[in-house]
């Protein structure tokens, strides 16, 4: 499948299909190939969020390839999934415009669209057409709090992630003798960063931490020197960044350059904190960072197998890849049970989903108002140029290091 940027005109909206290639491998008894099931794959593959969007697209296309190679949707005679690619251009309005095109093209469902602000727009646009929309990453809880019957998020939102992160920060700090008392939050100014920062600001005092300052920045931002100078003067025990990959990486690198060494860099859904790309490119800056984020089950051998395949393509096994891969397999499971490519039937199947054939460390799948109640984040830490799970104990790979400069 070709991986290229979509053009900004209608030709950007291109179709990806493995049906022709697999027709010979999986012939039908009746001698006729069933009609492919069109699925919208919608991500920001250009603009400020292009890297994450391209990683999401990679995960979606790998899942479609695996589903089709395994025989397609068997309850529909082995129908293959056909990906219709859309580029949200890192802008909510562009994402909504792509939904309009996908609806006209007759997609049965959409998987996307990474960023919270984009997902908010694309799910709303899809709802007008009762078009099923599986959210792969977007963590803002507003996405699933508007009563949209077409919207399903398999992973956790930032309320759940913040609750888990705060409870575990309290445990880590208490176990170390409560060395950390003050916090500074640095966040990007879109729905994701602002929402996460607001939630943290409300919750941290209740856990015994004083929030010294909350600083927001534009996305993109190319210079964090002034923010880090301010950080130096405040001297917080813990720095919590809430931003996407590029800004997260630059912030932490600037801290390293200015020799700012808090007791912990503690992230909630950190854009680069749980990133093999960041660890490889900036190992010293990444060392010791703790993150509460989307992460795979390290005990499931299929996780290692998928990572190996992704890396064989010269790519990093980022959360965008495995979250979107899983979202697409969730949709395929719903199609299998629906025995139909009709939108209403798919929505009904998603509502009743008990999907378990995945690599995520979740409890039983149960959608309530579009949110999978079984979803949970894991706590990870960068240790010896690798990312390891530290909490919960059932998935632990190494003991936590806290504080870093003890």
C-alpha positions in Angstrom: 0.0 0.0 0.0 1.5 3.3 -0.9 2.1 5.8 1.9 2.0 9.3 0.4 0.7 12.6 1.5 -2.7 13.3 0.1 -3.1 16.3 -2.2 -5.1 19.3 -0.8 -7.8 19.0 -3.6 -10.3 16.2 -4.1 -7.6 13.9 -5.4 -6.3 13.8 -1.8 -9.2 11.5 -1.0 -7.7 8.3 -2.4 -8.8 4.6 -2.1 -6.6 1.8 -0.8 -7.6 -1.7 -1.5 -6.1 -5.1 -1.0 -9.1 -6.8 -2.7 -7.5 -7.3 -6.0 -4.3 -8.7 -4.6 -6.2 -11.1 -2.3 -8.8 -12.3 -4.8 -6.6 -15.1 -6.0 -5.5 -16.1 -2.5 -9.0 -16.3 -1.2 -11.4 -17.4 -3.9 -15.0 -17.7 -3.1 -16.9 -21.0 -3.7 -19.4 -19.1 -5.8 -16.6 -17.7 -7.9 -17.5 -14.0 -7.2 -15.6 -11.7 -4.9 -17.9 -9.9 -2.4 -18.1 -6.2 -2.5 -15.3 -4.5 -0.5 -16.2 -2.7 2.7 -15.1 0.9 2.5 -13.5 2.3 5.7 -12.4 5.9 6.1 -8.9 6.2 7.5 -8.7 9.8 8.6 -5.6 11.5 10.2 -3.5 14.7 10.1 -0.8 13.5 7.8 0.3 17.0 6.9 0.8 20.1 9.2 2.0 20.3 12.7 0.7 16.8 13.7 2.0 15.1 10.6 4.3 12.6 12.3 1.6 11.3 14.6 -0.9 11.2 11.8 1.4 9.2 9.6 2.0 6.8 12.4 -1.7 6.4 12.9 -2.2 5.7 9.2 0.5 3.1 9.3 -1.2 1.3 12.2 -4.6 1.4 10.3 -3.2 0.0 7.1 -1.2 -2.7 8.8 -4.4 -3.8 10.5 -6.4 -3.8 7.3 -3.6 -5.9 5.6 -3.7 -8.4 8.5 -7.5 -8.6 8.4 -7.6 -9.1 4.7 -4.8 -11.7 4.7 -6.7 -13.6 7.4 -9.7 -14.0 5.1 -11.5 -10.6 5.4 -14.9 -10.4 7.1 -15.9 -14.0 7.1 -19.6 -13.5 8.0 -19.8 -11.4 4.8 -18.3 -14.0 2.5 -14.7 -12.9 3.1 -15.3 -9.3 2.1 -12.1 -7.3 2.2 -11.7 -3.9 3.9 -10.8 -1.0 1.6 -9.2 2.0 3.1 -10.2 5.4 1.9 -7.5 7.8 3.1 -8.2 11.3 4.3 -5.9 14.1 5.5 -7.1 16.3 8.3 -4.2 18.7 7.7 -3.8 19.1 11.5 -7.0 21.3 11.5 -10.5 20.3 12.8 -12.3 22.0 9.9 -10.3 20.1 7.4 -11.0 16.8 9.2 -14.8 17.6 9.1 -14.5 18.3 5.4 -12.9 14.9 4.8 -15.8 13.3 6.6 -18.2 14.9 4.1 -16.2 13.4 1.3 -16.1 10.0 2.9 -19.8 10.0 3.5 -20.3 10.8 -0.2 -18.0 7.9 -1.1 -20.1 5.5 0.8 -17.8 4.4 3.6 -19.3 2.1 6.2 -17.3 3.6 9.1 -14.4 5.9 9.9 -11.3 5.3 12.1 -9.4 8.3 13.3 -8.5 11.1 13.8 -5.7 11.2 16.5 -5.9 14.8 18.0 -8.7 15.6 20.4 -9.8 18.8 18.6 -9.9 17.0 15.3 -11.8 14.0 16.7 -14.4 16.4 18.3 -15.1 17.8 14.8 -15.0 14.6 12.8 -17.2 12.6 15.2 -19.8 15.5 15.1 -19.7 15.6 11.3 -20.1 11.8 11.1 -23.0 11.8 13.5 -25.1 13.8 10.9 -25.0 10.6 8.7 -25.2 8.0 11.5 -21.7 7.1 10.3 -19.8 4.9 12.8 -16.7 6.6 14.0 -14.1 4.7 16.1 -11.8 7.1 17.9 -8.2 5.8 17.9 -6.4 8.2 20.2 -8.2 11.5 21.0 -8.3 11.7 24.8 -10.6 14.7 25.5 -13.6 13.4 27.3 -15.9 15.8 25.5 -15.6 13.5 22.5 -17.8 10.9 24.3 -19.8 13.2 26.5 -22.1 14.7 23.8 -24.5 11.7 23.5 -23.3 10.9 19.9 -24.6 7.3 19.2 -22.1 6.9 16.3 -18.9 7.5 18.4 -16.8 4.8 20.1 -13.5 5.2 21.9 -11.6 2.1 22.8 -8.8 3.7 24.8 -9.0 5.8 28.0 -9.6 9.5 28.1 -7.7 12.1 30.1 -10.0 11.9 33.1 -9.3 8.2 33.6 -5.6 8.7 32.7 -5.3 11.6 35.2 -6.9 9.6 38.0 -4.5 6.7 37.4 -1.5 9.1 37.2 -2.3 11.1 40.3 -3.0 8.0 42.4 0.3 6.5 41.3 2.3 9.7 41.8 1.0 9.8 45.4 2.2 6.2 45.9 5.6 6.9 44.4 6.1 10.1 46.4 5.0 8.5 49.7 7.3 5.5 49.1 10.2 7.8 48.6 9.5 9.8 51.8 7.4 12.6 50.2 10.3 14.5 48.6 8.1 16.2 46.0 5.7 19.0 47.0 5.5 21.5 44.2 4.5 21.2 40.5 4.7 23.2 37.3 2.5 22.3 34.3 3.5 23.2 30.8 0.8 22.6 28.2 -0.1 23.3 24.6 -3.1 25.4 24.0 -5.5 23.1 22.1 -8.3 20.9 23.5 -5.9 18.2 24.6 -3.3 20.3 26.5 -5.7 22.8 28.0 -8.1 20.1 29.1 -5.4 18.0 30.7 -3.8 21.0 32.4 -7.1 22.2 33.8 -7.9 18.7 35.2 -4.4 18.4 36.7 -4.7 21.9 38.3 -7.9 20.9 40.0 -6.8 17.4 41.1 -3.2 17.9 42.3 -3.9 20.0 45.5 -6.2 17.2 46.7 -3.2 14.9 46.5 -1.1 17.2 48.5 0.8 19.0 45.7 1.1 22.7 45.3 0.7 23.8 41.7 3.2 26.7 41.4 2.4 27.7 37.9 0.6 26.6 34.8 2.1 27.8 31.5 0.5 27.4 28.1 2.2 27.6 24.7 1.1 27.7 21.1 1.2 24.6 19.0 3.6 24.6 17.2 6.2 26.3 19.3 9.9 26.4 18.3 11.5 28.0 21.3 11.1 27.1 25.0 14.0 29.1 26.4 11.8 31.7 28.2 9.5 29.0 29.6 12.5 27.1 31.0 14.0 30.2 32.4 10.8 30.7 34.3 10.9 27.1 35.4 14.4 27.7 36.8 13.2 30.6 38.9 10.2 28.7 40.2 12.2 25.5 40.8 9.3 23.0 41.0 9.9 19.5 42.3 7.9 18.0 39.4 7.4 19.2 35.9 4.4 17.9 34.1 4.3 18.6 30.3 1.1 18.2 28.4 1.9 18.6 24.7 2.4 16.8 21.4 5.6 15.1 20.3 7.6 18.0 18.8 6.9 20.5 21.6 7.4 17.8 24.3 10.8 16.8 22.9 11.9 20.4 22.5 10.8 21.4 26.0 12.7 18.5 27.6 15.8 19.1 25.5 15.7 22.8 26.5 15.5 21.8 30.1 18.6 19.5 29.7 20.5 22.3 27.9 19.7 24.8 30.7 20.5 22.1 33.3 17.1 22.2 34.9 16.8 18.9 36.8 13.5 18.5 38.8 12.9 15.5 41.0 10.7 14.1 38.2 9.4 14.8 34.8 6.0 13.2 35.2 3.7 13.1 32.2 0.1 12.4 31.7 -0.4 11.3 28.1 3.0 12.8 27.2 3.5 13.4 23.5 7.1 12.1 23.5 7.4 10.6 27.0 6.5 7.1 25.8 8.2 7.3 22.4 10.9 5.0 21.1 11.7 7.8 18.6 12.4 10.3 21.4 14.4 7.7 23.4 16.6 6.9 20.4 17.2 10.5 19.2 17.6 12.1 22.6 18.5 9.4 25.1 20.0 11.6 27.8 17.0 14.0 27.8 14.6 11.1 27.9 16.2 9.2 30.7 14.0 8.7 33.7 10.9 10.3 32.4 7.7 8.8 33.8 4.5 8.7 31.8 0.9 7.6 32.2 -0.1 6.8 28.7 -1.5 4.4 26.2 0.7 1.4 26.2 0.5 -2.2 25.0 0.5 -5.3 27.2 4.3 -6.2 27.4 3.4 -9.7 28.5 1.5 -10.5 25.2 3.9 -11.9 22.7 1.8 -10.4 19.9 3.0 -7.0 21.0 6.6 -7.9 20.3 5.7 -9.4 17.0 3.8 -6.3 15.9 6.7 -4.1 17.1 9.2 -6.1 15.1 7.1 -5.8 11.9 6.7 -2.0 12.4 10.5 -1.6 12.9 11.2 -3.7 9.9 9.5 -0.9 7.9 12.0 1.6 9.4 9.3 3.0 11.7 8.9 3.4 15.4 6.4 1.4 17.4 4.6 4.4 18.8 1.3 4.5 20.6 -0.3 6.0 17.5 0.5 2.8 15.6 -0.8 0.3 18.1 -3.8 2.3 19.1 -5.0 2.8 15.6 -4.1 -0.8 14.7 -6.3 -1.9 17.6 -9.1 0.5 16.7 -9.3 -1.0 13.2 -9.4 -4.6 14.6 -12.2 -3.5 16.9 -14.1 -2.3 13.9 -13.5 -5.5 12.0 -14.8 -7.5 15.0 -18.0 -5.4 14.9 -18.4 -6.0 11.2 -18.0 -9.7 11.7 -20.7 -9.8 14.3 -23.0 -7.4 12.5 -22.9 -9.6 9.4 -23.5 -6.4 7.6 -21.7 -3.3 6.2 -24.8 -1.1 7.0 -24.0 1.7 9.4 -26.9 1.1 11.9 -25.9 -2.6 12.2 -22.2 -1.7 12.8 -23.2 0.8 15.5 -25.4 -1.8 17.2 -22.5 -4.3 17.1 -20.1 -1.8 18.6 -22.5 -1.0 21.4 -22.6 -4.7 22.3 -18.9 -5.3 21.8 -17.0 -7.5 24.1 -13.8 -7.4 21.9 -10.9 -9.3 23.6 -8.6 -10.3 20.7 -6.1 -7.4 21.2 -2.8 -6.5 22.7 -3.9 -3.8 25.1 -3.8 -4.3 28.9 -7.5 -3.7 29.3 -10.2 -5.2 31.3 -13.4 -6.6 29.6 -14.6 -4.4 26.8 -17.9 -2.6 27.6 -19.0 0.6 25.9 -21.0 3.0 28.0 -22.0 6.1 26.1 -19.3 5.4 23.6 -16.5 4.9 26.1 -14.8 1.6 26.7 -15.1 1.2 30.4 -12.4 -1.5 30.4 -9.7 0.8 29.0 -6.7 1.8 31.2 -3.4 3.5 30.8 -0.1 2.1 32.0 2.7 3.9 33.9 6.0 3.7 32.0 9.6 5.0 32.6 12.6 5.5 30.3 15.3 3.2 31.7 18.6 2.5 30.0 17.5 3.8 26.6 14.3 1.7 26.7 10.7 2.2 27.8 9.5 -0.1 30.6 6.2 -0.5 32.4 6.5 0.3 36.1 2.8 0.3 37.2 0.6 -1.7 37.7 2.5 -4.6 39.2 0.9 -7.2 37.0 2.5 -5.6 33.9 5.7 -4.3 35.7 9.0 -4.8 33.9 11.3 -2.8 36.2 11.1 -1.1 39.6 10.3 2.6 39.4 13.1 5.2 40.0 11.7 8.2 42.0 12.9 10.8 42.6 15.5 11.0 39.8 18.0 13.2 41.6 17.9 11.4 44.9 
